[in-house]
Amino acid sequence: MNKEELLRKYAKGQRDLRLTNLAQADLQYVNLVGIDFSQANLTEVNFTGANLGKAVFYRTVVELGNFSQSDLGEADLREANFSQSLFYKASLFKSQLQKANLNQVIAIRAFFRDANLNHAVLTSANLQQANLTNADLRGADLSNANLESAFLVGANLLGASLVDANLERAILTDAIMPDGTIYSDSK
């Protein structure tokens, strides 16, 4: 399927595009709110600036994808493979990312507020200045992740792995730490 066919189907009201192969498609700035890409092959797709709010990417392969400045608010991204994808300044507000593979993603200044990243794999992810306020990161693997200057206010990190993670200048006020303690700014 190509971009024109996809947009034609979407304009006619078709939202179910499960198992579709759109590898390497250029879908910059498209409006695909509520689309279902479950189990699709979206490897190397460019979604820069796209509106993908409430979209479904359940178990989708999107390795090396580009979601820079895209809107994935309230999207279902559970168990999807986003390995080595780019989420620069992307909005993932209230998105469901349980068990998602976000290994080596670049999500500088991304907005994950109230997102569910329960048991997500974020090894070697670059989350500098990312907003993870109130995010559910229980059991997440953040080994070697760069969380420098990230906002983790009220985040739940219970059981998360932070081995060799960079938390320099991260704001952890009221975060639940991996051992269950509540982080306090007071000395």
Number of C-alpha atoms within 10 A of each C-alpha: 10 13 13 10 10 17 16 11 14 18 12 8 10 13 18 15 17 17 15 17 17 20 19 16 17 16 22 17 16 16 18 19 19 19 21 24 25 22 21 21 21 25 22 20 21 23 25 22 19 22 22 26 22 22 23 27 26 23 22 25 24 26 23 20 25 28 27 23 21 24 27 27 23 22 25 26 28 23 22 25 27 28 23 20 25 26 27 23 21 25 26 29 23 22 24 27 28 24 22 24 26 28 23 22 25 24 27 23 22 25 27 28 23 20 24 27 29 24 22 25 28 26 24 22 25 25 28 24 22 25 27 30 24 22 25 27 29 22 20 25 28 27 19 18 24 27 28 19 19 24 27 27 20 21 25 27 28 20 18 21 22 19 12 13 18 21 17 12 13 18 22 22 17 18 23 24 20 18 10 12 12 18 16 11 9 5 3
